[in-house]
Amino acid sequence: MNDIVKLHQVAKSYEKNGSHIQALQSMDLSVQKGDFTLVKGASGSGKTTLLLSIGGMLQPTSGEVHVLGKNIYALSDREKVKFRAHNVGFIFQMFHLIPYLHVRENILINNETTGIKVNENDLLKLTDELGISHRLDHRPSQLSAGEKQRVALARALIKKPEVILADEPTGNLDVENSQVVLQKLRSFCDEGGTVVMVSHDNYPDQYANKLVTIGQRAETVNL
């Protein structure tokens, strides 16, 4: 199997106000190239903790996280930043756009900071496919929620990452905009990319090929 993401007995816990909090129960996970993996579970089960751990942004208390064959938490902080910048795209429920930058600048922000060059035709083609090419000179405050999420999706896709980590990307969207986002993520996988997505919704099931349910123990099924 060509594992893009592989977790071995990964768990996260911490102490808060004298109490022990188990943010993520120990789990194993394998995600292959081209997988669209959907992660579900009750509130507080550790879905976002899992996603941030895979992305090298939250070190587990125990276990190992391998992405593209690299043991992420064996890397230095500088190496992790560089690895994420070139290989991992993030999409969040709250968009995380920079309010004082135009749409074009928000989409290209990661490329500007890493020096990754973007062909103007690729930018125009992608934004046209997402229906936001006419918004390139607008600021986030001038966009609808659906447009903001499509900008965030373009920001993740434009650098052509190996894997996209999506945390409730349809949580603030209507059905029409949700379908645009999900169809684009499905196309990304069909073209050889890999997606790990957290969601409470049921309709993303039709786009995914693997479902991971986490709680007291993790279960993985092929859809």
C-alpha positions as CSV (number, residue, x, y, z in Angstrom):
1,M,0.0,0.0,0.0
2,N,1.1,3.5,-0.8
3,D,0.5,5.2,2.5
4,I,0.4,9.0,2.3
5,V,-0.6,9.3,6.0
6,K,0.2,6.6,8.6
7,L,-0.5,7.0,12.3
8,H,0.7,4.5,14.9
9,Q,-0.9,4.5,18.4
10,V,-1.3,8.3,18.3
11,A,-3.0,9.8,21.4
12,K,-3.2,13.3,22.8
13,S,-3.9,14.3,26.5
14,Y,-3.3,17.3,28.7
15,E,-4.0,18.6,32.2
16,K,-6.5,21.4,32.7
17,N,-7.6,22.8,36.1
18,G,-6.3,19.7,37.8
19,S,-8.2,17.4,35.5
20,H,-6.8,14.9,33.0
21,I,-8.3,15.5,29.5
22,Q,-8.0,12.8,26.9
23,A,-8.3,14.8,23.7
24,L,-7.7,11.8,21.4
25,Q,-7.8,8.2,22.2
26,S,-4.9,6.0,21.0
27,M,-5.5,5.2,17.3
28,D,-3.9,3.8,14.2
29,L,-4.7,5.1,10.7
30,S,-3.6,4.5,7.2
31,V,-4.5,6.8,4.3
32,Q,-3.4,5.8,0.8
33,K,-2.7,8.0,-2.2
34,G,-6.0,9.1,-3.9
35,D,-8.1,8.4,-0.8
36,F,-10.9,10.8,0.2
37,T,-11.0,9.9,3.9
38,L,-14.0,11.3,5.9
39,V,-13.5,11.5,9.7
40,K,-16.6,11.5,11.9
41,G,-17.3,11.3,15.7
42,A,-19.1,13.0,18.5
43,S,-18.2,16.5,19.6
44,G,-15.0,16.2,21.7
45,S,-14.0,12.9,20.3
46,G,-10.8,14.4,18.9
47,K,-11.5,15.0,15.2
48,T,-9.8,18.3,15.0
49,T,-7.0,17.1,17.3
50,L,-6.4,14.3,14.8
51,L,-6.3,16.6,11.8
52,L,-3.9,19.0,13.5
53,S,-1.7,16.1,14.5
54,I,-1.5,14.9,10.9
55,G,-0.6,18.4,9.8
56,G,2.3,18.7,12.1
57,M,0.6,21.5,14.1
58,L,-0.1,19.7,17.4
59,Q,2.3,17.1,18.7
60,P,0.7,14.0,20.1
61,T,1.4,12.9,23.7
62,S,2.3,9.5,22.3
63,G,2.6,7.6,19.0
64,E,4.1,8.4,15.6
65,V,2.7,10.4,12.7
66,H,4.1,9.7,9.2
67,V,3.2,11.8,6.2
68,L,4.7,11.1,2.8
69,G,7.1,8.7,4.6
70,K,8.4,11.3,7.0
71,N,8.1,11.1,10.8
72,I,6.7,14.6,11.2
73,Y,7.5,15.1,14.9
74,A,11.1,14.0,14.4
75,L,11.6,17.1,12.2
76,S,12.7,20.4,13.6
77,D,10.2,23.2,13.7
78,R,11.8,24.8,10.7
79,E,11.7,21.5,8.8
80,K,8.0,21.0,9.7
81,V,7.1,24.5,8.4
82,K,8.9,23.9,5.1
83,F,7.3,20.4,4.8
84,R,3.8,21.7,5.4
85,A,4.3,24.7,3.0
86,H,5.2,22.4,0.1
87,N,3.1,19.3,0.7
88,V,0.0,20.0,2.8
89,G,-3.0,22.3,2.2
90,F,-5.4,23.3,4.9
91,I,-9.1,24.3,4.8
92,F,-10.9,25.4,7.9
93,Q,-14.6,26.0,8.7
94,M,-14.0,29.7,9.6
95,F,-12.0,30.2,6.3
96,H,-9.0,32.1,8.0
97,L,-8.7,34.6,5.2
98,I,-6.6,37.8,5.9
99,P,-9.2,40.6,5.9
100,Y,-7.0,43.4,4.6
101,L,-5.7,41.4,1.6
102,H,-7.5,41.0,-1.7
103,V,-8.7,37.6,-2.8
104,R,-5.8,37.2,-5.2
105,E,-3.4,37.9,-2.4
106,N,-5.2,35.5,0.0
107,I,-5.0,32.7,-2.5
108,L,-1.3,33.3,-3.2
109,I,-0.2,34.1,0.4
110,N,1.5,30.7,1.1
111,N,3.2,30.8,-2.3
112,E,4.5,34.3,-1.7
113,T,6.0,33.3,1.7
114,T,7.6,30.1,0.4
115,G,8.7,31.3,-3.0
116,I,6.6,28.7,-4.8
117,K,5.8,30.2,-8.3
118,V,2.3,30.2,-9.7
119,N,1.5,30.4,-13.3
120,E,-1.1,33.2,-13.9
121,N,-3.1,30.9,-16.2
122,D,-3.3,28.3,-13.5
123,L,-4.6,30.9,-11.1
124,L,-7.3,32.1,-13.5
125,K,-8.3,28.6,-14.5
126,L,-8.7,27.5,-10.9
127,T,-10.6,30.5,-9.8
128,D,-12.8,30.3,-12.9
129,E,-13.6,26.7,-12.0
130,L,-14.6,27.8,-8.5
131,G,-16.6,30.8,-9.7
132,I,-14.5,33.4,-8.0
133,S,-12.4,34.8,-10.9
134,H,-14.5,38.0,-10.9
135,R,-13.7,38.5,-7.2
136,L,-9.9,38.5,-7.3
137,D,-9.7,42.3,-6.5
138,H,-12.3,42.1,-3.7
139,R,-11.6,41.8,0.0
140,P,-13.1,39.0,2.2
141,S,-15.6,41.4,3.7
142,Q,-17.2,41.7,0.3
143,L,-17.7,38.0,-0.2
144,S,-20.4,35.6,0.8
145,A,-19.6,32.6,3.1
146,G,-19.6,30.3,0.1
147,E,-17.2,32.6,-1.8
148,K,-14.9,32.8,1.2
149,Q,-14.7,29.0,1.4
150,R,-14.0,28.7,-2.3
151,V,-11.1,31.3,-1.8
152,A,-9.8,29.1,1.0
153,L,-10.1,26.0,-1.2
154,A,-8.2,27.8,-4.0
155,R,-5.5,28.8,-1.5
156,A,-5.0,25.1,-0.6
157,L,-5.1,23.8,-4.2
158,I,-3.0,26.4,-5.9
159,K,0.3,25.1,-4.5
160,K,-0.6,21.6,-5.7
161,P,-0.1,19.8,-2.4
162,E,0.1,16.1,-1.9
163,V,-2.6,16.1,0.8
164,I,-5.4,18.4,1.9
165,L,-6.6,18.5,5.5
166,A,-10.1,19.9,5.7
167,D,-11.8,20.7,9.1
168,E,-15.6,21.1,8.6
169,P,-15.1,22.9,5.3
170,T,-18.9,22.8,4.6
171,G,-20.0,23.6,8.1
172,N,-21.0,27.2,7.3
173,L,-22.2,26.6,3.8
174,D,-25.5,26.0,2.1
175,V,-26.0,22.8,0.1
176,E,-25.1,24.3,-3.3
177,N,-21.7,25.7,-2.1
178,S,-21.0,22.6,-0.1
179,Q,-21.4,20.6,-3.3
180,V,-18.9,22.9,-5.2
181,V,-16.3,22.3,-2.4
182,L,-16.9,18.6,-2.2
183,Q,-16.8,18.0,-5.9
184,K,-13.5,19.9,-6.2
185,L,-12.0,17.8,-3.4
186,R,-13.2,14.7,-5.1
187,S,-11.6,15.8,-8.4
188,F,-8.4,16.5,-6.5
189,C,-8.4,12.9,-5.3
190,D,-9.3,11.5,-8.7
191,E,-6.2,13.3,-10.1
192,G,-3.9,11.7,-7.5
193,G,-4.3,13.9,-4.5
194,T,-5.3,12.8,-1.0
195,V,-7.9,14.3,1.3
196,V,-8.6,13.8,5.0
197,M,-11.7,15.7,6.0
198,V,-13.6,16.2,9.3
199,S,-17.4,16.6,9.1
200,H,-20.6,16.2,11.1
201,D,-22.7,16.1,7.9
202,N,-23.9,13.0,6.1
203,Y,-23.9,14.2,2.4
204,P,-20.0,14.2,2.1
205,D,-20.3,10.4,2.4
206,Q,-21.1,10.2,-1.3
207,Y,-17.8,11.9,-2.2
208,A,-15.5,9.9,0.2
209,N,-14.2,6.4,-0.3
210,K,-13.2,5.8,3.3
211,L,-15.0,6.6,6.6
212,V,-13.2,6.8,9.9
213,T,-15.3,7.0,13.0
214,I,-13.5,8.0,16.2
215,G,-14.5,7.8,19.8
216,Q,-13.6,5.3,22.5
217,R,-11.9,3.4,19.6
218,A,-11.4,4.2,15.9
219,E,-13.1,2.3,13.2
220,T,-12.4,2.5,9.5
221,V,-14.7,1.3,6.7
222,N,-14.5,1.6,2.9
223,L,-17.5,3.4,1.4
